Amino acid sequence: MKSKRILNTRQWLNPKSSSDTGAISVTATAEAYGVEAEVVIRDCARQITLDFSFCGKTELKQRTVKLNKIITDITRLRDSLPEAFEAYREMKDDE
């Protein structure tokens, strides 16, 4: 069966000096029956797999919307962390 790997990445989420483990893998492969695409996020003993596979234009649009929603919320989380840390520090100082 023919296939064409379009994307295949993996990167560690923490610096080498950290004892924390974690990685993200992203793959997209064109197959005879459709596109296989997924994101796998691993952190310590936990793992999630987000599936973005599809075989038609409607599904492609749905997967794009799904991915954009995830990107939006992860960006919001990233942007909220400094404020959350400041709130934490204020609560800690009140103790």
Secondary structure, 3 states (H helix, E strand, C coil): CCEEEEEEEEEECCCCCCCCCCEEEEEEEEECCEEEEEEEEEECCEEEEEECCECCHHHHHHHHHHHHHHHHHHHHHHHHHHHHHHHHHHHHHHC
